[in-house]
Amino acid sequence: MPQKALQLSLAAFETSLAASVTIAARWPILLQTMHAPSRTSVAETRLMVDEKFAAMVEGAVAAQLATLSLAGKMMRGEIRHAGDLVRATTETMTVALKPARRRVVANAKRLTGL
């Protein structure tokens, strides 16, 4: 479990850095959209909103499926102790956040050219 905790911590750190870079890169685009909209700035703003909605839906569906899987394991008696429950809960959290994490890291790379 300590290795999994380290992986989750590093993923959270990478996601927070990517979110900061993405916000910094999009701020001028949002200002341009408000004051002097261009085709490019409006398209990027729409993309920003669309991908957030898509990530939310994907994460919610993934969390529901993971929760149903956990319920099935509980009914079959496969959850035997607290550690099993912690692992299942951690897995649910991980799959729920994966779509948002994937998008924010991709956006940071796309918007900065890295």
N, CA, C and O atoms as a Tinker XYZ file with bonds, in Angstrom:
   456  protein
     1  N      0.816000   -1.213000    0.000000    73     2
     2  CA     0.000000    0.000000    0.000000    64     1     3
     3  C      0.857000    1.274000    0.000000    63     2     4     5
     4  O      0.438000    2.265000   -0.599000    81     3
     5  N      2.044000    1.298000    0.647000    73     3     6
     6  CA     2.848000    2.524000    0.610000    64     5     7
     7  C      3.243000    2.926000   -0.809000    63     6     8     9
     8  O      3.304000    4.116000   -1.118000    81     7
     9  N      3.515000    1.937000   -1.681000    73     7    10
    10  CA     3.876000    2.262000   -3.054000    64     9    11
    11  C      2.689000    2.887000   -3.789000    63    10    12    13
    12  O      2.861000    3.829000   -4.564000    81    11
    13  N      1.495000    2.365000   -3.545000    73    11    14
    14  CA     0.285000    2.925000   -4.158000    64    13    15
    15  C      0.060000    4.359000   -3.675000    63    14    16    17
    16  O     -0.315000    5.231000   -4.459000    81    15
    17  N      0.292000    4.600000   -2.377000    73    15    18
    18  CA     0.138000    5.953000   -1.834000    64    17    19
    19  C      1.132000    6.908000   -2.487000    63    18    20    21
    20  O      0.792000    8.055000   -2.777000    81    19
    21  N      2.359000    6.441000   -2.721000    73    19    22
    22  CA     3.362000    7.277000   -3.392000    64    21    23
    23  C      2.937000    7.578000   -4.825000    63    22    24    25
    24  O      3.070000    8.710000   -5.289000    81    23
    25  N      2.427000    6.570000   -5.525000    73    23    26
    26  CA     1.963000    6.776000   -6.898000    64    25    27
    27  C      0.823000    7.793000   -6.955000    63    26    28    29
    28  O      0.799000    8.663000   -7.825000    81    27
    29  N     -0.118000    7.673000   -6.021000    73    27    30
    30  CA    -1.234000    8.618000   -5.982000    64    29    31
    31  C     -0.756000   10.027000   -5.670000    63    30    32    33
    32  O     -1.258000   10.994000   -6.242000    81    31
    33  N      0.210000   10.149000   -4.766000    73    31    34
    34  CA     0.749000   11.462000   -4.412000    64    33    35
    35  C      1.459000   12.099000   -5.602000    63    34    36    37
    36  O      1.286000   13.288000   -5.869000    81    35
    37  N      2.254000   11.314000   -6.310000    73    35    38
    38  CA     2.958000   11.845000   -7.482000    64    37    39
    39  C      1.975000   12.224000   -8.591000    63    38    40    41
    40  O      2.168000   13.230000   -9.273000    81    39
    41  N      0.928000   11.425000   -8.771000    73    39    42
    42  CA    -0.088000   11.752000   -9.777000    64    41    43
    43  C     -0.809000   13.048000   -9.405000    63    42    44    45
    44  O     -1.071000   13.884000  -10.269000    81    43
    45  N     -1.128000   13.213000   -8.124000    73    43    46
    46  CA    -1.783000   14.445000   -7.672000    64    45    47
    47  C     -0.870000   15.651000   -7.872000    63    46    48    49
    48  O     -1.330000   16.724000   -8.264000    81    47
    49  N      0.416000   15.476000   -7.605000    73    47    50
    50  CA     1.377000   16.562000   -7.793000    64    49    51
    51  C      1.472000   16.947000   -9.269000    63    50    52    53
    52  O      1.435000   18.129000   -9.613000    81    51
    53  N      1.595000   15.936000  -10.143000    73    51    54
    54  CA     1.675000   16.210000  -11.581000    64    53    55
    55  C      0.403000   16.908000  -12.071000    63    54    56    57
    56  O      0.465000   17.838000  -12.875000    81    55
    57  N     -0.739000   16.452000  -11.581000    73    55    58
    58  CA    -2.011000   17.049000  -11.980000    64    57    59
    59  C     -2.109000   18.495000  -11.529000    63    58    60    61
    60  O     -2.581000   19.347000  -12.282000    81    59
    61  N     -1.670000   18.786000  -10.311000    73    59    62
    62  CA    -1.740000   20.166000   -9.819000    64    61    63
    63  C     -0.811000   21.076000  -10.611000    63    62    64    65
    64  O     -1.165000   22.220000  -10.897000    81    63
    65  N      0.368000   20.587000  -10.967000    73    63    66
    66  CA     1.266000   21.396000  -11.797000    64    65    67
    67  C      0.666000   21.632000  -13.186000    63    66    68    69
    68  O      0.698000   22.746000  -13.707000    81    67
    69  N      0.122000   20.572000  -13.772000    73    67    70
    70  CA    -0.477000   20.698000  -15.100000    64    69    71
    71  C     -1.673000   21.640000  -15.074000    63    70    72    73
    72  O     -1.877000   22.406000  -16.015000    81    71
    73  N     -2.464000   21.593000  -14.008000    73    71    74
    74  CA    -3.610000   22.505000  -13.890000    64    73    75
    75  C     -3.133000   23.948000  -13.811000    63    74    76    77
    76  O     -3.716000   24.832000  -14.439000    81    75
    77  N     -2.082000   24.188000  -13.046000    73    75    78
    78  CA    -1.542000   25.552000  -12.938000    64    77    79
    79  C     -1.045000   26.057000  -14.280000    63    78    80    81
    80  O     -1.306000   27.201000  -14.652000    81    79
    81  N     -0.332000   25.214000  -15.005000    73    79    82
    82  CA     0.185000   25.592000  -16.326000    64    81    83
    83  C     -0.969000   25.850000  -17.289000    63    82    84    85
    84  O     -0.939000   26.809000  -18.059000    81    83
    85  N     -1.979000   24.998000  -17.244000    73    83    86
    86  CA    -3.124000   25.147000  -18.138000    64    85    87
    87  C     -3.885000   26.438000  -17.843000    63    86    88    89
    88  O     -4.271000   27.155000  -18.766000    81    87
    89  N     -4.099000   26.733000  -16.576000    73    87    90
    90  CA    -4.790000   27.974000  -16.206000    64    89    91
    91  C     -3.986000   29.186000  -16.655000    63    90    92    93
    92  O     -4.544000   30.143000  -17.191000    81    91
    93  N     -2.684000   29.143000  -16.437000    73    91    94
    94  CA    -1.830000   30.261000  -16.850000    64    93    95
    95  C     -1.853000   30.452000  -18.369000    63    94    96    97
    96  O     -1.844000   31.581000  -18.858000    81    95
    97  N     -1.882000   29.353000  -19.101000    73    95    98
    98  CA    -1.897000   29.452000  -20.569000    64    97    99
    99  C     -3.259000   29.895000  -21.093000    63    98   100   101
   100  O     -3.338000   30.560000  -22.126000    81    99
   101  N     -4.313000   29.540000  -20.402000    73    99   102
   102  CA    -5.655000   29.879000  -20.884000    64   101   103
   103  C     -6.122000   31.260000  -20.441000    63   102   104   105
   104  O     -7.031000   31.818000  -21.055000    81   103
   105  N     -5.547000   31.810000  -19.423000    73   103   106
   106  CA    -5.992000   33.109000  -18.919000    64   105   107
   107  C     -5.993000   34.182000  -20.005000    63   106   108   109
   108  O     -7.001000   34.872000  -20.160000    81   107
   109  N     -4.907000   34.352000  -20.763000    73   107   110
   110  CA    -4.937000   35.365000  -21.831000    64   109   111
   111  C     -5.991000   35.063000  -22.904000    63   110   112   113
   112  O     -6.578000   35.979000  -23.481000    81   111
   113  N     -6.225000   33.770000  -23.166000    73   111   114
   114  CA    -7.230000   33.393000  -24.159000    64   113   115
   115  C     -8.618000   33.782000  -23.671000    63   114   116   117
   116  O     -9.434000   34.284000  -24.443000    81   115
   117  N     -8.885000   33.551000  -22.391000    73   115   118
   118  CA   -10.182000   33.928000  -21.828000    64   117   119
   119  C    -10.374000   35.440000  -21.847000    63   118   120   121
   120  O    -11.462000   35.922000  -22.160000    81   119
   121  N     -9.332000   36.186000  -21.515000    73   119   122
   122  CA    -9.423000   37.651000  -21.558000    64   121   123
   123  C     -9.689000   38.134000  -22.973000    63   122   124   125
   124  O    -10.488000   39.047000  -23.180000    81   123
   125  N     -9.023000   37.526000  -23.948000    73   123   126
   126  CA    -9.254000   37.912000  -25.335000    64   125   127
   127  C    -10.695000   37.592000  -25.742000    63   126   128   129
   128  O    -11.332000   38.377000  -26.443000    81   127
   129  N    -11.198000   36.456000  -25.308000    73   127   130
   130  CA   -12.573000   36.073000  -25.643000    64   129   131
   131  C    -13.572000   37.079000  -25.085000    63   130   132   133
   132  O    -14.590000   37.367000  -25.715000    81   131
   133  N    -13.278000   37.616000  -23.897000    73   131   134
   134  CA   -14.191000   38.598000  -23.299000    64   133   135
   135  C    -14.111000   39.958000  -23.983000    63   134   136   137
   136  O    -15.131000   40.627000  -24.150000    81   135
   137  N    -12.906000   40.374000  -24.381000    73   135   138
   138  CA   -12.731000   41.750000  -24.871000    64   137   139
   139  C    -12.720000   41.870000  -26.386000    63   138   140   141
   140  O    -13.296000   42.808000  -26.936000    81   139
   141  N    -12.076000   40.939000  -27.063000    73   139   142
   142  CA   -11.997000   40.996000  -28.524000    64   141   143
   143  C    -11.988000   39.569000  -29.052000    63   142   144   145
   144  O    -10.942000   39.057000  -29.450000    81   143
   145  N    -13.153000   38.927000  -29.056000    73   143   146
   146  CA   -13.196000   37.514000  -29.426000    64   145   147
   147  C    -12.691000   37.249000  -30.836000    63   146   148   149
   148  O    -13.006000   37.974000  -31.779000    81   147
   149  N    -11.908000   36.199000  -30.951000    73   147   150
   150  CA   -11.475000   35.734000  -32.262000    64   149   151
   151  C    -11.983000   34.302000  -32.424000    63   150   152   153
   152  O    -12.418000   33.673000  -31.460000    81   151
   153  N    -11.921000   33.810000  -33.630000    73   151   154
   154  CA   -12.371000   32.442000  -33.882000    64   153   155
   155  C    -11.575000   31.451000  -33.019000    63   154   156   157
   156  O    -12.144000   30.507000  -32.470000    81   155
   157  N    -10.266000   31.668000  -32.903000    73   155   158
   158  CA    -9.406000   30.780000  -32.129000    64   157   159
   159  C     -9.721000   30.843000  -30.636000    63   158   160   161
   160  O     -9.803000   29.808000  -29.975000    81   159
   161  N     -9.896000   32.045000  -30.106000    73   159   162
   162  CA   -10.145000   32.171000  -28.668000    64   161   163
   163  C    -11.511000   31.607000  -28.276000    63   162   164   165
   164  O    -11.656000   30.997000  -27.217000    81   163
   165  N    -12.505000   31.812000  -29.130000    73   163   166
   166  CA   -13.834000   31.267000  -28.852000    64   165   167
   167  C    -13.808000   29.740000  -28.937000    63   166   168   169
   168  O    -14.432000   29.061000  -28.121000    81   167
   169  N    -13.092000   29.204000  -29.915000    73   167   170
   170  CA   -12.987000   27.747000  -30.047000    64   169   171
   171  C    -12.298000   27.139000  -28.824000    63   170   172   173
   172  O    -12.728000   26.098000  -28.326000    81   171
   173  N    -11.237000   27.776000  -28.338000    73   171   174
   174  CA   -10.533000   27.268000  -27.155000    64   173   175
   175  C    -11.416000   27.357000  -25.916000    63   174   176   177
   176  O    -11.387000   26.461000  -25.073000    81   175
   177  N    -12.189000   28.411000  -25.795000    73   175   178
   178  CA   -13.098000   28.557000  -24.658000    64   177   179
   179  C    -14.180000   27.478000  -24.693000    63   178   180   181
   180  O    -14.508000   26.889000  -23.663000    81   179
   181  N    -14.729000   27.225000  -25.871000    73   179   182
   182  CA   -15.738000   26.152000  -25.997000    64   181   183
   183  C    -15.135000   24.790000  -25.681000    63   182   184   185
   184  O    -15.760000   23.968000  -25.011000    81   183
   185  N    -13.922000   24.554000  -26.162000    73   183   186
   186  CA   -13.235000   23.300000  -25.878000    64   185   187
   187  C    -13.040000   23.126000  -24.379000    63   186   188   189
   188  O    -13.233000   22.036000  -23.841000    81   187
   189  N    -12.656000   24.210000  -23.707000    73   187   190
   190  CA   -12.431000   24.177000  -22.266000    64   189   191
   191  C    -13.698000   23.722000  -21.537000    63   190   192   193
   192  O    -13.641000   22.867000  -20.654000    81   191
   193  N    -14.821000   24.291000  -21.908000    73   191   194
   194  CA   -16.088000   23.951000  -21.249000    64   193   195
   195  C    -16.518000   22.527000  -21.617000    63   194   196   197
   196  O    -16.920000   21.756000  -20.745000    81   195
   197  N    -16.435000   22.183000  -22.883000    73   195   198
   198  CA   -16.861000   20.854000  -23.332000    64   197   199
   199  C    -16.056000   19.745000  -22.674000    63   198   200   201
   200  O    -16.620000   18.741000  -22.239000    81   199
   201  N    -14.735000   19.920000  -22.599000    73   199   202
   202  CA   -13.915000   18.850000  -22.042000    64   201   203
   203  C    -14.118000   18.699000  -20.533000    63   202   204   205
   204  O    -13.975000   17.601000  -19.996000    81   203
   205  N    -14.447000   19.787000  -19.854000    73   203   206
   206  CA   -14.734000   19.675000  -18.412000    64   205   207
   207  C    -16.011000   18.874000  -18.191000    63   206   208   209
   208  O    -16.076000   18.035000  -17.293000    81   207
   209  N    -17.016000   19.131000  -19.003000    73   207   210
   210  CA   -18.266000   18.388000  -18.888000    64   209   211
   211  C    -18.038000   16.914000  -19.215000    63   210   212   213
   212  O    -18.526000   16.035000  -18.505000    81   211
   213  N    -17.301000   16.647000  -20.285000    73   211   214
   214  CA   -17.031000   15.263000  -20.676000    64   213   215
   215  C    -16.243000   14.528000  -19.589000    63   214   216   217
   216  O    -16.542000   13.373000  -19.283000    81   215
   217  N    -15.247000   15.185000  -19.011000    73   215   218
   218  CA   -14.452000   14.558000  -17.943000    64   217   219
   219  C    -15.326000   14.280000  -16.724000    63   218   220   221
   220  O    -15.174000   13.246000  -16.074000    81   219
   221  N    -16.229000   15.190000  -16.416000    73   219   222
   222  CA   -17.123000   14.996000  -15.273000    64   221   223
   223  C    -18.012000   13.772000  -15.490000    63   222   224   225
   224  O    -18.167000   12.946000  -14.591000    81   223
   225  N    -18.592000   13.660000  -16.679000    73   223   226
   226  CA   -19.472000   12.533000  -16.966000    64   225   227
   227  C    -18.684000   11.223000  -16.961000    63   226   228   229
   228  O    -19.126000   10.234000  -16.377000    81   227
   229  N    -17.526000   11.216000  -17.608000    73   227   230
   230  CA   -16.700000   10.002000  -17.630000    64   229   231
   231  C    -16.302000    9.585000  -16.218000    63   230   232   233
   232  O    -16.366000    8.405000  -15.874000    81   231
   233  N    -15.893000   10.547000  -15.407000    73   231   234
   234  CA   -15.495000   10.246000  -14.034000    64   233   235
   235  C    -16.651000    9.738000  -13.202000    63   234   236   237
   236  O    -16.483000    8.821000  -12.398000    81   235
   237  N    -17.826000   10.325000  -13.387000    73   235   238
   238  CA   -19.007000    9.890000  -12.632000    64   237   239
   239  C    -19.405000    8.470000  -13.011000    63   238   240   241
   240  O    -19.733000    7.661000  -12.143000    81   239
   241  N    -19.375000    8.166000  -14.302000    73   239   242
   242  CA   -19.716000    6.814000  -14.747000    64   241   243
   243  C    -18.695000    5.809000  -14.222000    63   242   244   245
   244  O    -19.065000    4.737000  -13.741000    81   243
   245  N    -17.418000    6.153000  -14.313000    73   243   246
   246  CA   -16.370000    5.255000  -13.808000    64   245   247
   247  C    -16.517000    5.018000  -12.310000    63   246   248   249
   248  O    -16.343000    3.895000  -11.837000    81   247
   249  N    -16.837000    6.070000  -11.565000    73   247   250
   250  CA   -17.031000    5.928000  -10.118000    64   249   251
   251  C    -18.236000    5.045000   -9.811000    63   250   252   253
   252  O    -18.191000    4.228000   -8.892000    81   251
   253  N    -19.313000    5.208000  -10.579000    73   251   254
   254  CA   -20.500000    4.370000  -10.360000    64   253   255
   255  C    -20.201000    2.903000  -10.646000    63   254   256   257
   256  O    -20.624000    2.021000   -9.899000    81   255
   257  N    -19.471000    2.645000  -11.729000    73   255   258
   258  CA   -19.119000    1.261000  -12.050000    64   257   259
   259  C    -18.219000    0.653000  -10.984000    63   258   260   261
   260  O    -18.397000   -0.503000  -10.602000    81   259
   261  N    -17.254000    1.429000  -10.505000    73   259   262
   262  CA   -16.367000    0.937000   -9.448000    64   261   263
   263  C    -17.138000    0.691000   -8.157000    63   262   264   265
   264  O    -16.858000   -0.269000   -7.439000    81   263
   265  N    -18.100000    1.549000   -7.861000    73   263   266
   266  CA   -18.923000    1.372000   -6.667000    64   265   267
   267  C    -19.798000    0.133000   -6.791000    63   266   268   269
   268  O    -19.963000   -0.604000   -5.819000    81   267
   269  N    -20.360000   -0.107000   -7.975000    73   267   270
   270  CA   -21.143000   -1.328000   -8.199000    64   269   271
   271  C    -20.264000   -2.570000   -8.065000    63   270   272   273
   272  O    -20.694000   -3.591000   -7.528000    81   271
   273  N    -19.035000   -2.473000   -8.556000    73   271   274
   274  CA   -18.099000   -3.583000   -8.404000    64   273   275
   275  C    -17.819000   -3.844000   -6.928000    63   274   276   277
   276  O    -17.794000   -4.995000   -6.491000    81   275
   277  N    -17.610000   -2.780000   -6.164000    73   275   278
   278  CA   -17.389000   -2.919000   -4.727000    64   277   279
   279  C    -18.606000   -3.557000   -4.052000    63   278   280   281
   280  O    -18.456000   -4.434000   -3.201000    81   279
   281  N    -19.789000   -3.126000   -4.423000    73   279   282
   282  CA   -21.010000   -3.705000   -3.836000    64   281   283
   283  C    -21.092000   -5.193000   -4.141000    63   282   284   285
   284  O    -21.459000   -5.986000   -3.274000    81   283
   285  N    -20.750000   -5.577000   -5.367000    73   283   286
   286  CA   -20.749000   -6.985000   -5.739000    64   285   287
   287  C    -19.745000   -7.780000   -4.909000    63   286   288   289
   288  O    -20.040000   -8.880000   -4.444000    81   287
   289  N    -18.559000   -7.210000   -4.731000    73   287   290
   290  CA   -17.545000   -7.879000   -3.906000    64   289   291
   291  C    -18.027000   -8.035000   -2.468000    63   290   292   293
   292  O    -17.793000   -9.063000   -1.832000    81   291
   293  N    -18.697000   -7.013000   -1.969000    73   291   294
   294  CA   -19.213000   -7.091000   -0.598000    64   293   295
   295  C    -20.279000   -8.174000   -0.486000    63   294   296   297
   296  O    -20.302000   -8.921000    0.492000    81   295
   297  N    -21.161000   -8.265000   -1.478000    73   295   298
   298  CA   -22.224000   -9.285000   -1.441000    64   297   299
   299  C    -21.655000  -10.696000   -1.554000    63   298   300   301
   300  O    -22.201000  -11.638000   -0.980000    81   299
   301  N    -20.551000  -10.841000   -2.302000    73   299   302
   302  CA   -19.945000  -12.156000   -2.452000    64   301   303
   303  C    -18.997000  -12.506000   -1.306000    63   302   304   305
   304  O    -18.444000  -13.605000   -1.265000    81   303
   305  N    -18.810000  -11.560000   -0.371000    73   303   306
   306  CA   -17.928000  -11.810000    0.764000    64   305   307
   307  C    -16.452000  -11.664000    0.445000    63   306   308   309
   308  O    -15.607000  -12.185000    1.172000    81   307
   309  N    -16.133000  -10.959000   -0.635000    73   307   310
   310  CA   -14.733000  -10.781000   -1.026000    64   309   311
   311  C    -14.052000   -9.652000   -0.254000    63   310   312   313
   312  O    -12.825000   -9.554000   -0.260000    81   311
   313  N    -14.824000   -8.813000    0.398000    73   311   314
   314  CA   -14.267000   -7.755000    1.249000    64   313   315
   315  C    -14.223000   -8.340000    2.659000    63   314   316   317
   316  O    -15.239000   -8.439000    3.346000    81   315
   317  N    -13.019000   -8.723000    3.065000    73   315   318
   318  CA   -12.876000   -9.460000    4.316000    64   317   319
   319  C    -12.390000   -8.603000    5.479000    63   318   320   321
   320  O    -12.654000   -8.917000    6.639000    81   319
   321  N    -11.680000   -7.522000    5.169000    73   319   322
   322  CA   -11.173000   -6.674000    6.248000    64   321   323
   323  C    -11.054000   -5.239000    5.750000    63   322   324   325
   324  O    -11.299000   -4.949000    4.579000    81   323
   325  N    -10.678000   -4.364000    6.645000    73   323   326
   326  CA   -10.632000   -2.923000    6.340000    64   325   327
   327  C     -9.689000   -2.612000    5.184000    63   326   328   329
   328  O     -9.950000   -1.702000    4.397000    81   327
   329  N     -8.602000   -3.357000    5.079000    73   327   330
   330  CA    -7.648000   -3.125000    3.990000    64   329   331
   331  C     -8.279000   -3.324000    2.623000    63   330   332   333
   332  O     -7.998000   -2.574000    1.687000    81   331
   333  N     -9.136000   -4.340000    2.507000    73   331   334
   334  CA    -9.846000   -4.572000    1.247000    64   333   335
   335  C    -10.753000   -3.389000    0.904000    63   334   336   337
   336  O    -10.856000   -2.981000   -0.253000    81   335
   337  N    -11.396000   -2.857000    1.918000    73   335   338
   338  CA   -12.292000   -1.717000    1.716000    64   337   339
   339  C    -11.505000   -0.463000    1.331000    63   338   340   341
   340  O    -11.930000    0.309000    0.471000    81   339
   341  N    -10.357000   -0.271000    1.975000    73   339   342
   342  CA    -9.507000    0.880000    1.641000    64   341   343
   343  C     -9.020000    0.775000    0.204000    63   342   344   345
   344  O     -9.051000    1.765000   -0.528000    81   343
   345  N     -8.569000   -0.411000   -0.218000    73   343   346
   346  CA    -8.094000   -0.590000   -1.594000    64   345   347
   347  C     -9.219000   -0.327000   -2.594000    63   346   348   349
   348  O     -9.003000    0.339000   -3.607000    81   347
   349  N    -10.408000   -0.839000   -2.320000    73   347   350
   350  CA   -11.535000   -0.641000   -3.229000    64   349   351
   351  C    -11.936000    0.827000   -3.304000    63   350   352   353
   352  O    -12.265000    1.331000   -4.378000    81   351
   353  N    -11.908000    1.501000   -2.178000    73   351   354
   354  CA   -12.258000    2.925000   -2.155000    64   353   355
   355  C    -11.215000    3.756000   -2.899000    63   354   356   357
   356  O    -11.553000    4.689000   -3.627000    81   355
   357  N     -9.957000    3.409000   -2.707000    73   355   358
   358  CA    -8.873000    4.102000   -3.408000    64   357   359
   359  C     -8.991000    3.893000   -4.910000    63   358   360   361
   360  O     -8.777000    4.824000   -5.687000    81   359
   361  N     -9.328000    2.687000   -5.319000    73   359   362
   362  CA    -9.512000    2.395000   -6.735000    64   361   363
   363  C    -10.679000    3.201000   -7.312000    63   362   364   365
   364  O    -10.594000    3.704000   -8.432000    81   363
   365  N    -11.751000    3.322000   -6.556000    73   363   366
   366  CA   -12.895000    4.123000   -7.006000    64   365   367
   367  C    -12.491000    5.573000   -7.210000    63   366   368   369
   368  O    -12.841000    6.187000   -8.218000    81   367
   369  N    -11.754000    6.117000   -6.253000    73   367   370
   370  CA   -11.294000    7.497000   -6.368000    64   369   371
   371  C    -10.372000    7.671000   -7.577000    63   370   372   373
   372  O    -10.470000    8.660000   -8.304000    81   371
   373  N     -9.489000    6.715000   -7.781000    73   371   374
   374  CA    -8.527000    6.799000   -8.878000    64   373   375
   375  C     -9.224000    6.796000  -10.235000    63   374   376   377
   376  O     -8.907000    7.616000  -11.097000    81   375
   377  N    -10.176000    5.874000  -10.429000    73   375   378
   378  CA   -10.862000    5.820000  -11.728000    64   377   379
   379  C    -11.767000    7.025000  -11.932000    63   378   380   381
   380  O    -11.972000    7.452000  -13.068000    81   379
   381  N    -12.310000    7.581000  -10.857000    73   379   382
   382  CA   -13.176000    8.756000  -10.983000    64   381   383
   383  C    -12.383000    9.986000  -11.429000    63   382   384   385
   384  O    -12.889000   10.816000  -12.183000    81   383
   385  N    -11.153000   10.096000  -10.965000    73   383   386
   386  CA   -10.338000   11.267000  -11.292000    64   385   387
   387  C     -9.524000   11.116000  -12.578000    63   386   388   389
   388  O     -8.997000   12.100000  -13.097000    81   387
   389  N     -9.420000    9.902000  -13.087000    73   387   390
   390  CA    -8.570000    9.642000  -14.251000    64   389   391
   391  C     -8.921000   10.489000  -15.484000    63   390   392   393
   392  O     -8.008000   11.028000  -16.109000    81   391
   393  N    -10.199000   10.630000  -15.863000    73   391   394
   394  CA   -10.500000   11.440000  -17.050000    64   393   395
   395  C    -10.059000   12.909000  -16.905000    63   394   396   397
   396  O     -9.517000   13.492000  -17.844000    81   395
   397  N    -10.291000   13.490000  -15.743000    73   395   398
   398  CA    -9.884000   14.885000  -15.537000    64   397   399
   399  C     -8.367000   15.004000  -15.555000    63   398   400   401
   400  O     -7.818000   15.929000  -16.154000    81   399
   401  N     -7.690000   14.067000  -14.896000    73   399   402
   402  CA    -6.230000   14.089000  -14.856000    64   401   403
   403  C     -5.655000   13.973000  -16.266000    63   402   404   405
   404  O     -4.750000   14.720000  -16.638000    81   403
   405  N     -6.184000   13.039000  -17.041000    73   403   406
   406  CA    -5.693000   12.827000  -18.403000    64   405   407
   407  C     -5.841000   14.109000  -19.233000    63   406   408   409
   408  O     -4.937000   14.474000  -19.984000    81   407
   409  N     -6.981000   14.783000  -19.094000    73   407   410
   410  CA    -7.212000   15.997000  -19.875000    64   409   411
   411  C     -6.336000   17.159000  -19.433000    63   410   412   413
   412  O     -5.798000   17.885000  -20.268000    81   411
   413  N     -6.193000   17.336000  -18.144000    73   411   414
   414  CA    -5.414000   18.487000  -17.684000    64   413   415
   415  C     -3.939000   18.334000  -18.047000    63   414   416   417
   416  O     -3.284000   19.320000  -18.384000    81   415
   417  N     -3.414000   17.126000  -17.984000    73   415   418
   418  CA    -2.018000   16.905000  -18.375000    64   417   419
   419  C     -1.865000   17.107000  -19.883000    63   418   420   421
   420  O     -0.892000   17.717000  -20.327000    81   419
   421  N     -2.811000   16.604000  -20.670000    73   419   422
   422  CA    -2.757000   16.789000  -22.126000    64   421   423
   423  C     -2.870000   18.268000  -22.497000    63   422   424   425
   424  O     -2.175000   18.730000  -23.402000    81   423
   425  N     -3.731000   19.011000  -21.813000    73   423   426
   426  CA    -3.880000   20.443000  -22.096000    64   425   427
   427  C     -2.609000   21.209000  -21.778000    63   426   428   429
   428  O     -2.204000   22.085000  -22.542000    81   427
   429  N     -1.984000   20.891000  -20.669000    73   427   430
   430  CA    -0.740000   21.584000  -20.310000    64   429   431
   431  C      0.304000   21.365000  -21.402000    63   430   432   433
   432  O      1.014000   22.296000  -21.783000    81   431
   433  N      0.396000   20.146000  -21.900000    73   431   434
   434  CA     1.362000   19.839000  -22.977000    64   433   435
   435  C      0.978000   20.562000  -24.259000    63   434   436   437
   436  O      1.833000   21.151000  -24.921000    81   435
   437  N     -0.300000   20.523000  -24.613000    73   435   438
   438  CA    -0.758000   21.153000  -25.847000    64   437   439
   439  C     -0.600000   22.656000  -25.831000    63   438   440   441
   440  O     -0.149000   23.250000  -26.811000    81   439
   441  N     -0.971000   23.279000  -24.718000    73   439   442
   442  CA    -0.957000   24.743000  -24.643000    64   441   443
   443  C      0.448000   25.329000  -24.485000    63   442   444   445
   444  O      0.688000   26.487000  -24.826000    81   443
   445  N      1.368000   24.521000  -23.967000    73   443   446
   446  CA     2.736000   25.026000  -23.797000    64   445   447
   447  C      3.686000   24.512000  -24.879000    63   446   448   449
   448  O      4.809000   25.002000  -25.004000    81   447
   449  N      3.240000   23.531000  -25.657000    73   447   450
   450  CA     4.087000   22.980000  -26.706000    64   449   451
   451  C      5.148000   22.030000  -26.184000    63   450   452   453
   452  O      6.087000   21.703000  -26.911000    81   451
   453  N      5.027000   21.583000  -24.957000    73   451   454
   454  CA     6.012000   20.651000  -24.386000    64   453   455
   455  C      5.648000   19.227000  -24.656000    63   454   456
   456  O      6.369000   18.317000  -24.245000    81   455
